[in-house]
Every structure is written in structure tokens, then in C-alpha cells.
Amino acid sequence: RIKPSLADPFDPDDLSVGPCMHSVVRDYIAPLTREAGGMSWALLRRPSGVKCDIFLTHCWQEGAYEFINKVLASWPIGYRAAWCCILANPQNLDVAGMLREPQDSPFAKALQAASHVMVVPTRHACIYSRIWCVYEAFLAVEQKKVVFTASPPITSALMRSVAFGVTIITMCIACGFCTACATDWDDEHLGSEALPRSMLFLSLALSAASLLLWRRPWCIRYLNILGTAVTSYAWGIRIGEEQRTNTIEHAEFAMCFTFFAANEVDRIRQLRACTSAAELARDYVGVAGAQASHQGDRAKILAAIGDEREAVDASIRVLVSCGMSTPDLRAAAAAGVDMRSAADVRWSLCAVSLLSWVLGMDFLNMVEWHEAMGMHMGGALVLAVAWVCSEADQRAFIAMAACKLTLLSWATLGLAVWMKHRHRLGSRRADAISESAVAVQCDHLASWVLELIAQAVLLVTMLGRGRLVRMPYIGPWLVQVLGPGCRCRTRKGAATAGDARQREVWPQRWSTLSSV
């Protein structure tokens, strides 16, 4: 049994942090493996070994429960095994002798075999204040590995939001139902159609506001509450008018609920990611400031890194900003693109893109352009395959770019309706044939624009952030415009002064929000 000590006074009843890795190795792993013959804990459990998919970078000052919770919450789908130093190294043998040459160490060999590197931050210290973690970052940059940050689980916060949301939905639907049953709509000025429809448009306005304010989680929380309440009340009115309700209206309300639910999940995930970024950036002073237990190891590792110190620093800065560090993200950061949250997959954007695609299909079916419908469905299939086969940073870029481009389809449909309405008002004396011809022309123009937007989404998906940012002249600008945020200009020196300022501001800002 691991007991608290002066060096590690943990609370045995606290299941969120637990004993540090020094205590775990000293009081549990080392005695257990010593009795079994001196092998590592991993070989004790699996004598034949297992292929390493993920390399875990972490600090021994972290709590065991904290480490396990973050790793399990951030484990990628489809991966089987990870390499962790405290479990994979034989703790009863001469581990220091295995580390005399950094390039031949078990760390270097395991990282070379892995395809991904999971960085597990801790509340106790910055893991990149340790020289071996910096060396692992250097190897990841040199070997072009996919690096991502582990975040705490969101289950408890999500359950609280679900319980609160179900309460709001139930109460507001009941209020709307009672309003519909107690009101004689024939005598009301608003009428039975205007009130629910206006409230639905208010929900759409709140959705648009949340898309613009997505970097302010405290605003997103109240927008989600208000949007859910308004949508539930309007839906309750429609349920109370059972004879006037149709399937399309129910689908519209369901899509609004889906958006606000996805937006709440994105908000919680963003808060957890910002907490991890603050832990990762705390007290980080660069490669040159990293320390080691043995100064000889520090000198050898700094000599091995050599002139790549700035590249390692830049990779760590990208990791803090995005939660990931890949060759594409590092190339975009070097080009001056704003990388904040550039690798966060936002499910609310996926919901908006799906809704835009459904509206586009419905419009093409209405104008009977069946060839374009086939191309639209084929493009959606290609987009789905590209999504499944992509890393998280590419998925985030696809979702953001698709949302921004497909929102143009809403503007296109609105423009077509406005043009037809304007012609109808301005040509009251014209015959019906002229009015019909203008309507057909507007519909065909909107159809062509919809198809052009769909092809643009496919082109951006196929190119990806990496190829797009390397295009001369316009590449960085396109990545900036299609990426997160509303900025239309790239930032010069974003990988140096801008990120240094961000490291100073973000930890304090997000630490106050982590409890929301």
C-alpha cells in the first residue's frame, strides 16, 4: 500500500490526484517487479510485448490518478498500447546506465516506434521544465510525429449540463404547452404562426451569436441556456397546437436542440483544453531553461538538440495554442496564422454544416436539378471519408472551413428569395410568364452558387491546411480566413512575441473559468 510521506503528503481519500509517480515507483512498482525477477512492469504483464502506438510524455511530480484520468479521457479511438517510462523501464536495474546516450535510450527507441505522442500536463509543474521532456519534444519535431495534449475528463461537467438542460427543456416545453392550450389564437394579434416562428428565428440569432463569441465560454454558457429555453418554449407551443404541427417544424426544433447541445459540449471541452494549456505553459522558459537531475544528461541533450532549439520552442508554443503540434500546424504558425484553438474539433460547426448541406439538397430538389443533387451527395461522401481518415487538426480545419463556406449557401438562398420578392413587387403590371422566368433564373443562379461552394469545400478538404498554407502569396491568408476566428490578416512574428504574450495572459484568464 502506498502511504503519504513528507515528500508526498497526498490525501488517500482523494481519487482525483493521488500519489506522485515517485511514490508509485518506490512503494509499488519496484517491490512488485523485484519479487517477480526484476523485469519491467510492462513485461511482467505482457511477456511477449506489444506494439507501441502512443508515446506518453509526462512528469513524475504528477498524481497517479490525475495521470490515468487524463490519459483515458484523451485516448484516440483505434489505438491499443502506449509506452510509459515508469511501466516500461525496469525500475530495479541500472536505468541511469540506459540513459547515458540520449539517442540510444529507451525513450528515443520507443518514440521512434510510436506514431503519436501524448503530452500529459500536470497541475504541479510544467513538464517542459524537465530536459528529458524537452528532448522528447525535439525527437517528435525531428521525426515529424503527431503530438497532442491530454485533457481532463469532461464526464462530471457534462452530466451537470445535461441535468440542467433537461430541467430547462421540460419546464419551458410545459410553459409553452400551457400557453397554447390557454390562448385563443384567433383573437390574438400575434397569431399562432408568428410567435413560434419569431422565437425560432431568435434561436437562430442566438446560434449565430454563439458562433461569433465562441472564444468566450462564459458568454456561450448563457447563450446556450437562453437558446435552449426559447426553442423549448416555442416547441411547447407547437405541441399544444397539434392540429397545426408538421414534421418539418419538428425537425427544425430538433436541429436547434442539436446545435445548442453540441455547443455546450464544445464549451466544456474548450475549458478543459484551456486548463491543460495553462498547466503546460506555466513557468516554461524555453529549451535552455530546462533542468535535469543529472547535469551530464542536460549537457548531452542540449548538444544533441544543437541549432534546433528555436524549432523545439516553436513546436511547444504551437502545442500550447492548439492542443496539438503537427508539421502542418507548425508550418501555419511559421507563416503567421493565428493558431489559437486551431486543432479543436467543434461539433457545433459540424451541426451547422450538416444543416446547410440538407438545405442545399432540399433547394436543388425543389428546382429539379438532379445532376447537381448527385454531385452534392457524392461530395458529401468524399468529405465523410476524408474526415474519418484525417487527424484531429485536419478535422478541425475541415469543420471550420466547411461551416464558413456553407454559410454562404444560406446567404445565396436568401439573396434568391429577395430578388424574386423584389421583382414581384416592382413588376405588378408584368405578366405571369415574365415573373416565372425571373424566378427560374434566380433559382438557377442560386443552384450554381451552391454547387460552386460545395466544390470549394471539397477542394479545401483535399488540400488541407498544410498544402494550402504553402501556396505562394495567398496560402497563409486563405488558411487564416478559413480557420478559427474572424481575423483576415496573418500575424507577423506570431511564433515569437505573440505566443509569448499569449502564454502570459491565457493561464490567468482560463484558470478563473475552469470551475464554470
Summary of the structure (lengths in Angstrom):
residues: 516
radius of gyration: 27.7
end to end distance: 35.5
largest distance: 98.7
contacts: 1648
relative contact order: 0.08
helix: 69%
strand: 4%
